[in-house]
Amino acid sequence: MNLNELRLKVLRKEGIGAPLFPLFWLLSVAYCGGAAFRNFLYNAGILESTSFSLPVISVGNVVAGGSGKTPLTESIYLILEEMGFSPAIVTRGYRGKEKGPIFAIDNPELFGDEASIYALKGYRTVVSKEKLKGIEFAFSKGANVAILDDGFQYRKVVPKLNIVAIDPFNPFGDGYCLPLGLLREPIKNLERADCFVVTRSNIVDRKRLESLELYLKSFRKPIFLAEQTFKFWINERFEKTEPPEEKEIDVFCGIGNPSQFVEMLIRMGYKIRNYLVFNDHHSYTREEIEKLKSLKNPVTTEKDLIKLRNSGIRAKAPVLRLDAYGLKEFIVSNIKNVERVEEEVEGDFLPSGVSTFKGESFFNRES
């Protein structure tokens, strides 16, 4: 049983979860209270926030994991680069050993899975456990726009834009803060957002989507509907490949919202023969790797595949593409006065359009 399965049992008061409900509820109340108090300190000016002359675009969510934040961050990066800006993604490099600030390379152990994927695709990515220092580092190396990954709860910086990803399948984390629900702070704090991007809008029931839009409109902020699709497939060497020919597949993953990944596979006509779920950002043990090697037709995610490239597992993964219609115009209109001339920079800050992924721009390939 993984952590989310335990949480759901407690939430539904099923089996072992029933006696744990009071404890989880108290912890949830305490978590929300702590988040609310912290926000009060920032709102009152007791804790200070830093502003930058160059724009910082925060991409975050109000729930823990699984909202589609990573493909949204990639989409925003490509929007900015297409418009002639020199963006850099700033991230903590979750579960990576490197403290930074430093430019990430393709090394999950040092930089974490998400930062390694960004770097592999040629996105300028700064890893820094202290995000404020990471932003300063990015600007000092020639970036003129910083994309702050998972930045909604990071109040030490005043972003030019606060973009919040909303998962239409579970937009508000079951209505409770962690650990009973998935909320990272009270829902009312969505007032800090400058816009909402509803991810996976193309695979959710229309009535559910309309209900969610109606609620989000109460915050009086722009709402953008994003479609999430599989652009193409890659193999264990991160080379472009064909989708699995056999319709029975064996799925394993350690991501925040595995059910929606599986739903997209089913919609493509695949039948799930085996389904193994691990915790988000899971580090695979030798025993688990040996078990996964026995799968006949393994399919996983990019985040998992990048940690298993030298394991001997011959798996395939679909590459996600997110298109949020109208978001490009909204972003550009809010940072249109930024100077977009490339500067000569130090270190490994790659010039616009250059990718480390087999010498090609990862998302500009044919589907």
Secondary structure, DSSP 8 states (H G I E B T S, - for coil): --HHHHHHHHHHT-GGGTTTHHHHHHHHHHHHHHHHHHHHHHHTTSS--B--SS-EEEEE-SBSS-SSHHHHHHHHHHHHHHTT--EEEEE--TT-S--SSEE--S-HHHH-HHHHHHHHTT--EEE-SSHHHHHHHHHHTT-SEEEEET-TT-TTB--SEEEEEE-TTSTTGGGSBTTTS-BSS-GGGGGG-SEEEETTGGGS-HHHHHHHHHHHGGG---EEEEEEEEEEEE-TTS-EE---SSSEEEEEE--S-HHHHHHHHHHTT-EEEEEEE--TT----HHHHHHHHT-SSEE--HHHHTTSTTTT---BEEEEEEEETTHHHHHHHHSTTS-------STT---TT--SSTTS-GGGS--
